[in-house]
Amino acid sequence: MQRFATQHPYEARTGAAGAAAAVLLLAALALIAIVVTSPANFVYDEPDYANYVPLLRRYGLTEEFLDALTGGAGPLYAFVHRALEPLTNLSPVRMRLVNVVLLAVVAGILAGWLKRQNRPDYLLAGCTILVVPMTWVLAGMALTSMPALVFVSLNLYVLLRGVEALEHETPALGWFVAGGIFLGVAVWGRQTALVLTGVPVLLALLDRRLRLPALVFVAIIAVLTAPLVIAWEGFTPPNEEADEGLSLRHGLTSLGYAGLCFFLLAPRLKWFSWKSLVAAAVMIAVVNAPLGIVVLCPFESFMDDILSDFGMAACAILFGSLLVFCAIMFLGWILRITWHGRRDLKQVTINAGLLCLVLSPALIANYYSSRYTAMALPYLVLAAQPWRLWDWKMSGAAIAGCTAGLLSLLGYFWAT
């Protein structure tokens, strides 16, 4: 597979890039407006996590506090909102605005790396995080993913700097130490971030000079994660109902969502031959319909008011088949380009981290949420960057992705 443009994508379609920038600016303003006018009460899972702050105030950072957590995520959320309590007064709207600010921080980290790579579209590319529909729920609600996502992004940035230092034959150990600390903090926010420990190990297998940095990285993660594991006797708080185990269905679903989001970030019409795509899609639909491997209806709260029971069932099978199709295509494609580019350790870092996070929902046996897949947001944006062309298809994809995210976020608020 060849790259799709010999010149820089931003320079190739200046007018379309301007249109995409306008779409993303309007999307950012819409996100802020929705949050500012959102319900004055906590909704969905927000009450479980908002309760973290009173628990921290009551118990302090103790084993009793960790055992008393009323949600499935770690305590990082409590530390962030306890520190900001003088500003937010634990108001639902203000706590949601904190996540909007954290989203801007993530976009800034990504833009900072791309600027370092001399990409003139670094600001616009960093803002494409809004094109991923799940971003809107993470940033628009007072949930736990955004604080962890900031540290996942910082971990990615410093690991890339470490690999860059290696390429310039300068010390890389310090960057990996920082990466271990950042990832350890991220694990205290969302435990699934722990799977990223495998990325430096893979890098060490590809380049023996990274063996010591990878070993130190893993040791730091082990030390920082140990208090949670000891207190919980596992990886989730005692009150959490998530079952640890393997789930092929959740892994495929997550891969499918990642594939759809990747296409929105880098919309190309010639990834594979059309004949192969159609044949694979038909075959997967024929297999998925009777077996029900993945059965899922998007925007269920909206669709339920429009479709009959038969229509809902058909929609769930069709969309589930689409996800399985996207999962298989995306997995095959990302493995292929990673193998062919295995000497580019920076791209291996991005692609391997992407796969680790996207596949992590397969480790939760009884429940899946697209928010789990959304932990891969910074990796998705950077993985798509070499394949993105600022043309009118990108503008259309930006509109589609932002609209889907907007409707998804409104669905949570309207359901109250």
Secondary structure as GFF3:
##gff-version 3
##sequence-region A 1 416
A	DSSP	alpha_helix	9	12	.	.	.	ID=ss1
A	DSSP	alpha_helix	14	36	.	.	.	ID=ss2
A	DSSP	alpha_helix	46	50	.	.	.	ID=ss3
A	DSSP	alpha_helix	52	59	.	.	.	ID=ss4
A	DSSP	alpha_helix	63	68	.	.	.	ID=ss5
A	DSSP	alpha_helix	76	83	.	.	.	ID=ss6
A	DSSP	alpha_helix	85	88	.	.	.	ID=ss7
A	DSSP	alpha_helix	92	116	.	.	.	ID=ss8
A	DSSP	alpha_helix	122	127	.	.	.	ID=ss9
A	DSSP	three_ten_helix	128	131	.	.	.	ID=ss10
A	DSSP	alpha_helix	133	140	.	.	.	ID=ss11
A	DSSP	alpha_helix	145	167	.	.	.	ID=ss12
A	DSSP	alpha_helix	173	187	.	.	.	ID=ss13
A	DSSP	three_ten_helix	191	197	.	.	.	ID=ss14
A	DSSP	alpha_helix	198	206	.	.	.	ID=ss15
A	DSSP	three_ten_helix	208	210	.	.	.	ID=ss16
A	DSSP	alpha_helix	211	232	.	.	.	ID=ss17
A	DSSP	alpha_helix	248	265	.	.	.	ID=ss18
A	DSSP	alpha_helix	274	291	.	.	.	ID=ss19
A	DSSP	alpha_helix	300	306	.	.	.	ID=ss20
A	DSSP	alpha_helix	309	340	.	.	.	ID=ss21
A	DSSP	alpha_helix	345	359	.	.	.	ID=ss22
A	DSSP	three_ten_helix	360	363	.	.	.	ID=ss23
A	DSSP	alpha_helix	370	373	.	.	.	ID=ss24
A	DSSP	three_ten_helix	374	376	.	.	.	ID=ss25
A	DSSP	alpha_helix	377	384	.	.	.	ID=ss26
A	DSSP	three_ten_helix	385	387	.	.	.	ID=ss27
A	DSSP	alpha_helix	392	414	.	.	.	ID=ss28
###
